[in-house]
Amino acid sequence: MYHYDPQTALEELSEDAMLPHPVHVRDMIVRSRLKPDQAMELNRKFQDYLHAFGDAQATVKPILEQLAKAERK
């Protein structure tokens, strides 16, 4: 499963344009053996990712709601 393997997640991102869920990214960071400064830097970048992921969800939700409504008609 990609959420435990950064390499697989990277391949899926390239192939399917799917973003890994932030929880899985956080788990990858926690499981990796990083030096404290590396961990802090990745955590900063992760916070940016978390924000962008939330923005993307908020953007796509009304689109999907409208499409779902159109499908019911």
Summary of the structure (lengths in Angstrom):
residues: 73
radius of gyration: 15.7
end to end distance: 37.2
largest distance: 55.4
contacts: 156
relative contact order: 0.10
helix: 84%
strand: 0%
